[in-house]
Amino acid sequence: MAKQAKTAIKTKDQKAAAEAKNWTKVIKAVRSPKTGAYTFKEAIVHKDKIKDFLAQ
C-alpha cells in the first residue's frame, strides 16, 4: 500500500517535477576583505543563470 502512495505522488504532479529539474542550488564562497575569512552565499537559481550568479 505504501508503494501505491509513492506512485500516486510521482504521477500526480509530473509537470511541476519536470520544471523543478531546471533549478539548481548554488553555493559561492566569498572572502571578507576585512578579516580574510570566507562566508558562503547560497541561492537556488535557474540553470540558465548560474554563470551570472557566480560572476557577481
C-alpha positions as CSV (number, residue, x, y, z in Angstrom):
1,M,0.0,0.0,0.0
2,A,2.9,2.4,0.6
3,K,4.2,1.8,-2.9
4,Q,0.9,2.9,-4.3
5,A,1.0,6.2,-2.3
6,K,4.5,7.0,-3.6
7,T,3.5,6.2,-7.2
8,A,0.4,8.4,-6.8
9,I,2.6,11.4,-5.7
10,K,5.0,11.0,-8.6
11,T,2.4,10.7,-11.3
12,K,0.1,13.4,-9.8
13,D,2.4,16.4,-10.5
14,Q,4.8,15.4,-13.3
15,K,4.8,18.9,-14.8
16,A,5.9,20.5,-11.6
17,A,8.6,17.8,-11.1
18,A,9.9,18.4,-14.7
19,E,10.1,22.2,-14.0
20,A,11.9,21.6,-10.7
21,K,14.8,19.9,-12.5
22,N,15.6,23.3,-14.1
23,W,16.6,24.8,-10.8
24,T,20.0,24.3,-9.0
25,K,21.3,25.1,-5.6
26,V,24.5,27.2,-5.9
27,I,27.0,27.8,-3.1
28,K,29.5,30.6,-3.6
29,A,32.5,31.3,-1.2
30,V,33.1,35.0,-0.6
31,R,36.2,36.2,1.2
32,S,35.8,39.1,3.6
33,P,38.3,41.9,2.8
34,K,38.4,42.9,6.5
35,T,39.1,39.6,8.2
36,G,40.1,37.3,5.3
37,A,37.5,34.7,6.5
38,Y,35.3,33.0,4.0
39,T,31.5,33.2,4.1
40,F,29.2,31.3,1.9
41,K,26.2,32.6,-0.1
42,E,23.6,30.1,-1.1
43,A,20.9,30.5,-3.7
44,I,18.5,28.5,-5.7
45,V,19.0,29.7,-9.3
46,H,17.6,28.7,-12.7
47,K,20.1,26.6,-14.6
48,D,20.5,29.3,-17.3
49,K,21.5,32.0,-14.8
50,I,24.2,30.1,-12.8
51,K,27.1,31.9,-14.5
52,D,25.5,35.2,-13.8
53,F,25.2,34.4,-10.1
54,L,28.8,33.2,-9.8
55,A,30.1,36.3,-11.7
56,Q,28.6,38.7,-9.1
